[in-house]
């Protein structure tokens, strides 16, 4: 009798349709904020579109692009998202309003995600807390890079969710160097810079209040992003920023 019952249970498990849990899981809602950068060196339209396409193609993210950082003025608009992805440098755009600064800080501290990309960390220089939000920042006249060229990126921490399944890889991009800051960060990917003669952090993460910050320096152009390892890091980084996993 027990054998018959066990056989029935096993057959039921084998014949049962797969659970729809993964397919029905809610997508991570990502807000890409762009609209400005150094011109013509950085084509922010192409970079933000490539970023959106990479995240959307994963099937895990629902992505909106906003070309006006003023969206941060509205906490109601901001709170519709799980992650704010900054893909701009405010070369000509006025700095954030005080309400926008407050909303962004509360958004991340409250448990959501923030992504810093490429030259975004050079933004809002007059706002001291922005440095804490970025972990490391580009300082004009101090930070820099050599000529854009292929270089080897080294995965230093493959145990983290952001770099899971990623091995050392070659990428054709600008190798950012001498980012400034001393906040505790967890460095995931590095590269050796001929320009600074130092090993530089290219991807790192840290907690900010109850939220999470994912900072990567890739993205001089769309070509730099369309690299399998970079794409995987971007998708997993956004997922980690949103969920911590």
C-alpha positions in Angstrom: 0.0 0.0 0.0 2.8 2.4 0.9 4.7 1.5 -2.2 1.6 2.2 -4.4 1.1 5.5 -2.7 4.7 6.5 -3.1 4.6 5.6 -6.8 1.5 7.7 -7.2 3.1 10.7 -5.6 6.2 10.4 -7.7 4.2 10.1 -10.9 2.1 13.2 -9.9 5.3 15.2 -9.4 6.8 14.1 -12.7 3.6 14.8 -14.7 2.7 18.1 -13.0 3.2 21.2 -15.1 6.2 23.4 -14.2 5.5 26.1 -11.7 4.9 29.5 -13.3 6.6 31.3 -10.4 9.6 32.5 -12.5 7.5 33.7 -15.4 5.1 35.4 -13.1 7.7 37.1 -10.9 7.4 40.9 -11.0 10.0 42.6 -13.1 12.5 45.1 -11.6 11.3 48.6 -12.4 14.2 50.7 -13.6 14.3 54.4 -14.2 17.3 55.5 -16.3 17.9 59.2 -15.8 19.9 60.8 -18.7 19.8 63.9 -20.9 23.3 65.4 -20.6 27.0 64.6 -20.8 30.3 65.9 -22.2 29.8 66.5 -25.9 30.7 65.1 -28.3 32.8 62.6 -26.4 29.8 60.9 -24.8 26.7 60.2 -26.9 24.2 59.9 -24.0 21.3 59.1 -26.3 23.0 55.9 -27.7 24.4 54.9 -24.3 21.1 55.2 -22.5 19.3 53.3 -25.3 21.9 50.5 -25.2 21.5 50.3 -21.5 17.7 50.0 -21.7 18.0 47.4 -24.4 20.5 45.3 -22.4 18.3 45.4 -19.3 15.0 44.8 -21.2 16.5 41.9 -23.2 17.2 40.0 -19.9 13.5 39.7 -19.4 14.0 40.7 -15.7 13.6 44.5 -16.0 10.9 47.0 -17.0 12.9 50.1 -18.1 11.9 53.7 -18.6 14.2 56.5 -19.8 13.8 60.0 -18.6 15.8 62.8 -20.1 15.0 65.2 -17.3 16.7 64.8 -13.9 13.8 67.0 -12.6 11.8 63.8 -12.3 13.5 63.5 -8.9 11.5 66.5 -7.7 8.5 64.2 -7.4 8.7 61.5 -4.7 5.5 60.0 -6.1 7.0 59.5 -9.5 10.3 58.2 -8.0 8.6 55.6 -5.8 7.1 53.8 -8.7 10.6 52.4 -9.4 12.9 49.9 -7.7 16.2 51.3 -9.1 17.4 54.7 -10.3 20.1 54.3 -12.9 22.1 57.5 -13.4 23.4 57.7 -17.0 24.3 61.3 -17.3 26.8 64.0 -16.3 25.2 67.4 -15.7 27.6 69.3 -18.0 24.9 71.9 -18.8 22.0 70.7 -16.7 21.4 72.7 -13.5 22.1 70.9 -10.3 19.3 69.0 -8.5 16.8 71.0 -6.4 16.8 70.5 -2.6 13.6 68.4 -2.8 15.1 66.2 -5.5 18.2 65.6 -3.4 16.1 64.7 -0.4 13.9 62.4 -2.5 16.9 60.5 -3.9 18.5 60.0 -0.6 15.3 58.8 1.0 14.6 56.5 -2.0 17.9 54.7 -1.5 18.2 54.8 2.3 14.6 53.5 2.4 15.7 50.2 0.8 15.8 50.7 -3.0 18.7 50.7 -5.5 20.9 53.3 -7.1 23.2 52.7 -10.1 26.1 55.0 -11.0 27.6 54.6 -14.5 30.7 56.0 -16.2 31.0 59.8 -15.8 27.8 60.1 -13.7 29.9 60.3 -10.6 31.2 63.7 -11.7 27.8 65.2 -11.4 26.4 67.6 -8.7 29.8 68.6 -7.4 28.3 71.2 -5.0 26.2 68.5 -3.2 28.4 66.8 -0.5 26.1 63.8 0.0 26.3 62.8 -3.6 29.9 61.6 -3.0 28.5 59.3 -0.3 25.8 58.0 -2.8 28.5 57.2 -5.3 31.2 55.7 -3.0 33.9 57.1 -5.4 33.6 60.2 -7.6 35.3 61.6 -10.7 37.0 64.8 -9.8 37.8 67.1 -12.8 41.6 67.7 -13.0 42.4 64.7 -10.8 40.6 61.7 -12.2 41.3 60.6 -15.7 42.1 57.8 -18.2 44.4 56.9 -21.0 43.3 56.5 -24.7 40.2 54.4 -25.2 41.5 50.9 -26.0 40.9 47.2 -25.2 42.1 46.2 -21.8 41.7 43.2 -19.4 39.2 43.5 -16.6 39.9 41.2 -13.6 37.1 39.8 -11.5 38.3 40.1 -8.0 35.2 38.8 -6.2 33.3 36.1 -8.1 31.2 35.2 -5.1 29.0 38.3 -5.2 25.7 38.3 -7.0 26.8 41.0 -9.4 29.8 39.0 -10.7 28.4 35.5 -10.4 29.3 33.5 -13.4 31.6 36.2 -14.8 35.3 35.4 -15.5 38.1 37.8 -16.4 37.3 39.5 -19.7 38.6 42.0 -22.2 36.6 45.2 -22.9 37.1 48.1 -25.3 36.4 51.2 -23.2 38.0 54.0 -21.3 39.8 52.7 -18.2 38.7 55.2 -15.5 41.4 55.9 -12.9 41.9 58.0 -9.7 38.3 58.2 -8.7 38.2 59.9 -5.3 36.7 58.8 -2.0 37.4 56.7 1.1 34.0 55.2 1.9 34.0 51.4 2.5 33.2 49.7 -0.7 33.3 46.1 -1.9 35.4 46.0 -5.1 34.3 43.3 -7.6 36.2 44.1 -10.8 39.5 45.9 -11.3 42.0 46.7 -14.1 45.6 47.8 -14.2 45.9 51.4 -15.6 48.8 52.4 -17.7 47.7 56.0 -17.1 47.7 56.0 -13.3 50.1 53.0 -12.9 47.7 51.6 -10.3 45.1 48.9 -10.1 41.7 50.7 -10.4 38.3 49.6 -9.2 35.9 49.3 -12.2 32.9 47.7 -10.4 32.0 48.0 -6.8 29.0 47.9 -4.4 28.1 49.1 -1.0 25.1 49.5 1.3 23.5 52.9 1.8 21.1 52.9 4.6 18.7 50.0 3.8 19.4 50.4 0.1 22.2 49.3 -2.2 24.5 51.1 -4.6 26.0 49.5 -7.7 28.7 51.6 -9.3 30.4 50.7 -12.6 32.7 52.7 -14.9 31.8 51.1 -18.2 30.0 53.0 -21.0 32.0 55.4 -23.0 29.7 54.5 -25.9 27.2 51.8 -26.9 29.9 49.6 -28.3 31.6 49.4 -24.9 28.4 48.2 -23.2 27.7 45.6 -25.9 30.1 43.1 -24.4 28.7 39.8 -23.0 30.5 40.1 -19.6 29.6 43.8 -19.2 26.0 43.0 -20.1 25.8 40.3 -17.5 27.3 42.6 -14.9 24.8 45.3 -15.7 21.8 43.0 -15.4 23.0 41.3 -12.3 24.1 44.6 -10.8 20.7 46.2 -11.3 19.0 43.1 -9.9 21.2 43.2 -6.8 20.6 46.9 -6.3 16.9 46.3 -6.4 16.7 43.2 -4.3 20.1 42.5 -2.7 20.3 39.2 -4.5 
